[in-house]
Amino acid sequence: MIDRLTLTGDRLYVERLVVDVPELGAGTAGGTVFEVLQNGATLYPSSAEDDQRPRFAFDAAELAHTHGVPEIRELRRGDEITFATV
């Protein structure tokens, strides 16, 4: 888990998910996939068929993913939002 927060406003609509990593990891293959969960459920429920979650290859030159649009976009007061890597 990277971070977790609880929404205190009435509603939040996610227009775009931006992930910006400050430095390259130490991996030698594969990549890093980022996950956002709403009360334990992914904002990308179709990820098993068409995975649109933000990701970086282990040797990516640019560590900013700025075009992610999650499938679940409405968050409500009291929702626990968790940011993690898969």
Backbone as CSV, one residue per row, in Angstrom:
resi,resn,N_x,N_y,N_z,CA_x,CA_y,CA_z,C_x,C_y,C_z
1,MET,0.841,-1.173,0.000,0.000,0.000,0.000,0.894,1.246,0.000
2,ILE,0.513,2.197,-0.831,1.242,3.462,-0.894,0.624,4.471,0.067
3,ASP,-0.686,4.604,0.017,-1.376,5.565,0.877,-2.856,5.217,0.939
4,ARG,-3.544,5.795,1.932,-4.980,5.569,2.092,-5.590,6.858,2.618
5,LEU,-6.794,7.169,2.169,-7.495,8.351,2.672,-8.986,8.067,2.715
6,THR,-9.681,8.844,3.529,-11.138,8.746,3.622,-11.726,10.065,3.146
7,LEU,-12.680,9.982,2.220,-13.296,11.192,1.682,-14.184,11.852,2.722
8,THR,-14.074,13.167,2.832,-14.888,13.913,3.783,-15.905,14.809,3.081
9,GLY,-15.726,15.065,1.789,-16.695,15.855,1.029,-17.864,14.983,0.606
10,ASP,-18.917,15.594,0.090,-20.095,14.836,-0.326,-19.784,13.866,-1.464
11,ARG,-19.221,14.382,-2.546,-18.883,13.553,-3.708,-17.631,14.075,-4.379
12,LEU,-16.943,13.154,-5.018,-15.762,13.494,-5.801,-15.868,12.725,-7.104
13,TYR,-15.714,13.411,-8.220,-15.727,12.769,-9.528,-14.309,12.760,-10.078
14,VAL,-13.821,11.586,-10.397,-12.464,11.431,-10.914,-12.501,11.600,-12.429
15,GLU,-11.851,12.638,-12.910,-11.784,12.868,-14.357,-10.599,12.147,-14.966
16,ARG,-9.499,12.130,-14.240,-8.284,11.526,-14.772,-7.391,11.154,-13.604
17,LEU,-6.692,10.043,-13.737,-5.770,9.596,-12.715,-4.346,9.852,-13.202
18,VAL,-3.578,10.591,-12.426,-2.194,10.919,-12.778,-1.270,10.263,-11.764
19,VAL,-0.290,9.518,-12.259,0.714,8.895,-11.397,2.065,9.442,-11.822
20,ASP,2.800,9.993,-10.873,4.120,10.565,-11.138,5.086,9.993,-10.108
21,VAL,6.040,9.191,-10.564,6.974,8.502,-9.680,8.290,9.278,-9.652
22,PRO,8.813,9.593,-8.454,9.999,10.437,-8.385,11.286,9.796,-8.894
23,GLU,11.403,8.469,-8.845,12.626,7.832,-9.324,12.355,6.410,-9.765
24,LEU,13.220,5.907,-10.626,13.106,4.565,-11.160,13.412,3.547,-10.072
25,GLY,12.658,2.448,-10.051,12.896,1.395,-9.070,14.119,0.572,-9.421
26,ALA,14.335,-0.478,-8.674,15.539,-1.291,-8.849,15.264,-2.566,-9.623
27,GLY,14.104,-2.699,-10.246,13.778,-3.921,-10.964,14.629,-4.125,-12.206
28,THR,14.652,-5.374,-12.689,15.416,-5.698,-13.892,14.534,-6.273,-14.987
29,ALA,13.241,-6.407,-14.728,12.312,-6.926,-15.731,10.890,-6.605,-15.297
30,GLY,9.962,-6.723,-16.250,8.552,-6.506,-15.923,8.212,-5.049,-15.775
31,GLY,7.371,-4.742,-14.799,6.955,-3.369,-14.595,6.176,-3.217,-13.319
32,THR,5.675,-2.016,-13.096,4.890,-1.700,-11.913,3.508,-1.243,-12.348
33,VAL,2.488,-1.868,-11.791,1.098,-1.515,-12.070,0.531,-0.857,-10.823
34,PHE,-0.156,0.262,-11.010,-0.750,0.987,-9.897,-2.234,0.676,-9.805
35,GLU,-2.723,0.548,-8.597,-4.117,0.203,-8.338,-4.728,1.263,-7.435
36,VAL,-5.980,1.613,-7.709,-6.737,2.512,-6.848,-7.993,1.748,-6.436
37,LEU,-8.221,1.667,-5.131,-9.351,0.909,-4.596,-10.312,1.839,-3.869
38,GLN,-11.596,1.586,-4.052,-12.665,2.292,-3.346,-13.308,1.277,-2.417
39,ASN,-13.098,1.434,-1.125,-13.625,0.488,-0.138,-13.219,-0.948,-0.463
40,GLY,-11.990,-1.115,-0.932,-11.449,-2.445,-1.218,-11.711,-2.968,-2.615
41,ALA,-12.501,-2.268,-3.428,-12.808,-2.710,-4.795,-12.106,-1.791,-5.804
42,THR,-11.574,-2.368,-6.848,-10.827,-1.604,-7.840,-11.694,-0.600,-8.597
43,LEU,-11.087,0.520,-8.988,-11.764,1.469,-9.868,-11.675,1.011,-11.316
44,TYR,-11.015,-0.127,-11.552,-10.829,-0.698,-12.888,-11.375,-2.136,-12.919
45,PRO,-12.700,-2.334,-12.809,-13.245,-3.689,-12.714,-13.017,-4.550,-13.955
46,SER,-12.727,-3.971,-15.097,-12.483,-4.759,-16.315,-11.007,-5.076,-16.512
47,SER,-10.185,-4.872,-15.489,-8.746,-5.036,-15.653,-8.330,-6.457,-16.033
48,ALA,-9.151,-7.460,-15.757,-8.806,-8.825,-16.163,-8.916,-9.003,-17.675
49,GLU,-9.813,-8.249,-18.324,-9.988,-8.360,-19.771,-9.228,-7.263,-20.531
50,ASP,-9.246,-6.049,-20.021,-8.619,-4.901,-20.689,-8.024,-4.009,-19.602
51,ASP,-6.794,-4.275,-19.261,-6.169,-3.601,-18.119,-5.715,-2.188,-18.491
52,GLN,-6.422,-1.187,-17.967,-6.105,0.219,-18.231,-5.492,0.908,-17.018
53,ARG,-5.105,0.132,-16.011,-4.492,0.726,-14.830,-3.148,1.363,-15.198
54,PRO,-2.770,2.447,-14.523,-1.473,3.066,-14.798,-0.339,2.074,-14.562
55,ARG,0.665,2.110,-15.432,1.789,1.180,-15.299,3.052,1.789,-15.875
56,PHE,4.188,1.276,-15.404,5.498,1.675,-15.916,6.336,0.434,-16.136
57,ALA,7.031,0.371,-17.261,8.007,-0.691,-17.496,9.184,-0.463,-16.553
58,PHE,9.907,-1.534,-16.213,11.012,-1.405,-15.266,12.080,-0.417,-15.742
59,ASP,12.197,-0.247,-17.065,13.232,0.633,-17.608,12.643,1.898,-18.252
60,ALA,11.455,2.296,-17.833,10.790,3.465,-18.428,11.636,4.719,-18.241
61,ALA,11.733,5.500,-19.308,12.481,6.763,-19.243,11.645,7.845,-18.569
62,GLU,10.338,7.814,-18.798,9.436,8.811,-18.209,8.562,8.127,-17.178
63,LEU,8.515,8.669,-15.979,7.771,8.049,-14.888,6.538,8.860,-14.527
64,ALA,5.797,9.264,-15.548,4.539,9.976,-15.343,3.487,9.368,-16.253
65,HIS,2.379,8.942,-15.672,1.247,8.391,-16.425,0.121,9.405,-16.247
66,THR,-0.252,10.086,-17.317,-1.202,11.197,-17.173,-2.515,10.986,-17.909
67,HIS,-2.723,9.835,-18.521,-3.930,9.658,-19.322,-4.877,8.589,-18.778
68,GLY,-4.737,8.217,-17.533,-5.593,7.178,-16.978,-6.984,7.666,-16.625
69,VAL,-7.997,6.979,-17.129,-9.388,7.282,-16.783,-9.996,6.009,-16.196
70,PRO,-10.273,5.999,-14.893,-10.845,4.800,-14.294,-12.286,4.575,-14.744
71,GLU,-12.731,3.330,-14.649,-14.116,2.989,-15.010,-15.099,3.488,-13.954
72,ILE,-14.754,3.352,-12.696,-15.573,3.861,-11.593,-15.072,5.275,-11.329
73,ARG,-15.940,6.264,-11.472,-15.483,7.648,-11.393,-16.130,8.457,-10.279
74,GLU,-17.169,7.938,-9.649,-17.840,8.683,-8.589,-17.466,8.114,-7.226
75,LEU,-16.936,8.967,-6.371,-16.577,8.599,-5.010,-17.465,9.393,-4.059
76,ARG,-17.807,8.791,-2.915,-18.741,9.436,-1.985,-18.138,9.601,-0.597
77,ARG,-18.768,10.474,0.182,-18.320,10.726,1.555,-18.200,9.402,2.313
78,GLY,-17.115,9.262,3.039,-16.888,8.064,3.838,-16.156,6.957,3.103
79,ASP,-16.049,7.047,1.768,-15.309,6.028,1.016,-13.855,6.041,1.440
80,GLU,-13.295,4.857,1.594,-11.869,4.740,1.865,-11.172,4.468,0.527
81,ILE,-10.267,5.343,0.145,-9.541,5.231,-1.113,-8.127,4.774,-0.800
82,THR,-7.701,3.698,-1.440,-6.374,3.136,-1.216,-5.588,3.172,-2.525
83,PHE,-4.346,3.615,-2.434,-3.428,3.637,-3.563,-2.370,2.569,-3.307
84,ALA,-2.148,1.693,-4.285,-1.227,0.582,-4.088,-0.546,0.209,-5.406
85,THR,0.462,-0.638,-5.315,1.062,-1.239,-6.501,0.690,-2.706,-6.508
86,VAL,0.619,-3.263,-7.712,0.232,-4.657,-7.874,1.472,-5.458,-8.221
